[in-house]
Amino acid sequence: MVDRNDSFLREVNEEIRRERLTKLWERFGTVIIASVVLLIGGVAAYKWNEARQIAAEQRTGARFEEASRLATERKTDEAMAAFAAIAKDGPAGYGALARVRIAGEHAKAGRTAEALSAYEALSVDSAADELLRDFAALQAAVLRLDQADWTEMKNRLTPLVGDQRAWRAQAREILGLAALKAGQSEEATKLFEQILGDRATTGGLSRRAQEMLAVLTDRAAAKGAVPGPAPAAPAAPDAKGKNGEPAAKN
């Protein structure tokens, strides 16, 4: 009797659940189907867009390699045209890289004004990656090192020497050279010491910093040296002979 009652209760419960599901489906079935369709459509659109971007980047990568090959072969005009096309219609990353190469080709050819303008434009482009923006700002500072005064070099490089900036060691080196050029020995010493204290500094940069610190130390030692007493002048020969008599004339 108990088993028969339990079986009956289970059947009733199942019927109630079926009835509830039927009512829920009648109320929300269309919404559920639409949601599933939208979800599948969204995933498909995302995957399609992702595949399209990958394909576009692969095509642009091949174009960039070809432009680099032309530059290596010193086909400068063709290389510049190829880089300019990538900068105009390529994905953001390759576009910024192409602008770096264009500026570099200008600098290599001695077109300093054009190179400086290209680097400065990239350095303030918020759409470009921070790494490339900082690199462009650093290269612009290098181009100005010989002509710029201390204030200009500080304004250009101070934002790049922070502990979290990727090109901080290189920026400190250039700023240290500018300080040395401007007679700011203490500032130069501090900057070269910061280079040596940075674990991310490369071996070559560390050696150059050590050499510059040695120069600064020698300069400080020479500047701080106190002249010693002048050596005594040799005594003038006595005008008289041994017996107090005037020395004989030759």
RAQUI-V218694 format. One record per residue. SS is DSSP state (~ for helix, > for strand, _ for the rest). OMEGA is omega in degrees with one decimal (999 if undefined). BURIAL is 1 if it has 16 or more other C-alpha atoms within 10 Angstrom, else 0. Layout:
((SS,OMEGA,BURIAL) (SS,OMEGA,BURIAL))
This chain:
((_,-179.8,0) (~,-179.6,0) (~,-179.7,0) (~,177.9,0) (~,179.8,0) (~,179.6,0) (~,179.3,0) (~,-179.7,0) (~,179.4,0) (~,179.0,0) (~,178.6,0) (~,-179.6,0) (~,179.2,0) (~,179.1,0) (~,177.6,0) (~,-179.9,0) (~,179.1,0) (~,-179.4,0) (~,178.8,0) (~,179.2,0) (~,179.0,0) (~,179.4,0) (~,178.4,0) (~,-179.7,0) (~,178.2,0) (~,-178.2,0) (~,-169.8,0) (~,-176.9,0) (~,-178.8,0) (~,179.7,0) (~,-179.7,0) (~,179.4,0) (~,-180.0,0) (~,-179.8,0) (~,179.4,0) (~,179.8,0) (~,179.5,0) (~,179.4,0) (~,179.7,0) (~,179.0,0) (~,178.8,0) (~,178.0,0) (~,179.7,0) (~,179.7,0) (~,179.1,0) (~,-179.4,0) (~,179.1,0) (~,-180.0,0) (~,178.4,0) (~,178.9,0) (~,179.1,0) (~,178.9,0) (~,178.9,0) (~,179.4,0) (~,179.2,0) (~,179.4,0) (~,177.5,1) (~,177.6,0) (~,179.8,0) (~,177.0,1) (~,177.3,1) (~,177.3,0) (~,-180.0,1) (~,178.0,1) (~,178.9,0) (~,177.9,0) (~,178.1,1) (~,178.2,1) (~,178.2,0) (~,178.7,1) (~,178.7,1) (~,179.2,0) (_,177.8,0) (_,171.1,0) (_,-166.4,0) (~,-177.2,1) (~,178.9,0) (~,179.4,0) (~,-179.7,1) (~,178.3,1) (~,-179.9,0) (~,178.4,1) (~,179.9,1) (~,178.5,1) (~,178.6,1) (~,178.9,1) (~,-177.2,1) (~,-172.0,0) (~,-179.1,0) (_,174.0,1) (_,-172.2,0) (~,-177.4,1) (~,179.0,0) (~,178.4,1) (~,179.0,1) (~,177.4,1) (~,178.4,1) (~,178.0,1) (~,175.0,1) (~,-178.9,1) (~,177.8,1) (~,178.6,1) (~,179.2,1) (~,178.2,1) (~,174.9,1) (~,-179.3,1) (~,-179.6,1) (~,-178.4,0) (_,179.1,0) (_,178.2,0) (_,-171.9,0) (~,-178.0,1) (~,179.3,0) (~,178.9,1) (~,-179.3,1) (~,179.5,1) (~,-179.5,0) (~,179.2,1) (~,-177.8,1) (~,178.2,1) (~,179.6,0) (~,-175.8,1) (~,-179.1,1) (_,179.7,0) (_,-176.2,0) (_,179.5,0) (_,-179.3,0) (_,178.2,1) (_,-177.6,0) (~,-179.9,0) (~,-179.6,0) (~,177.0,1) (~,179.8,1) (~,178.1,1) (~,179.4,1) (~,178.2,1) (~,178.6,1) (~,-179.8,1) (~,176.7,1) (~,178.4,1) (~,178.1,1) (~,179.9,1) (~,-177.9,1) (~,-171.7,1) (_,-176.2,1) (_,-174.1,0) (_,-172.3,0) (_,173.8,0) (_,-175.2,0) (~,-178.8,1) (~,179.8,0) (~,-179.3,0) (~,176.1,1) (~,-179.6,1) (~,-178.6,0) (~,-167.5,1) (~,-178.5,1) (~,178.0,0) (~,-174.4,0) (~,-172.9,1) (_,178.5,1) (_,-174.0,0) (_,-177.4,0) (_,-177.0,0) (_,-172.1,0) (_,-175.8,1) (_,-173.4,1) (~,-177.4,1) (~,178.7,1) (~,178.7,1) (~,178.0,1) (~,178.9,1) (~,-179.5,1) (~,178.7,1) (~,176.5,1) (~,177.0,1) (~,177.4,1) (~,177.7,1) (~,178.4,1) (~,179.0,1) (~,-178.1,0) (_,-179.3,0) (_,179.4,0) (_,-172.7,0) (~,-178.8,1) (~,179.1,0) (~,178.8,1) (~,179.3,1) (~,-179.7,1) (~,-178.2,0) (~,179.5,1) (~,175.3,1) (~,177.0,1) (~,177.5,1) (~,-179.2,1) (~,-178.5,1) (_,-177.7,0) (_,-178.1,0) (_,-178.4,0) (_,-178.1,0) (_,178.9,1) (_,-177.9,0) (~,-179.5,0) (~,179.7,0) (~,177.8,1) (~,179.6,1) (~,178.9,0) (~,178.4,0) (~,177.2,1) (~,179.1,0) (~,180.0,0) (~,176.4,1) (~,176.5,1) (~,177.6,0) (~,-179.5,0) (~,178.3,1) (~,178.8,0) (~,-179.6,0) (~,179.3,0) (~,179.4,0) (~,-179.9,0) (~,-179.2,0) (~,-177.3,0) (~,-178.4,0) (_,179.0,0) (_,-179.7,0) (_,178.4,0) (_,179.7,0) (_,-179.7,0) (_,179.0,0) (_,-178.3,0) (_,178.8,0) (_,178.6,0) (_,-178.2,0) (_,178.5,0) (_,178.7,0) (_,-179.7,0) (_,-177.7,0) (_,-177.2,0) (>,177.5,0) (_,-175.5,0) (_,-176.4,0) (_,178.8,0) (_,-178.3,0) (_,178.5,0) (>,-178.8,0) (_,-178.4,0) (_,177.8,0) (_,178.2,0) (_,999,0))
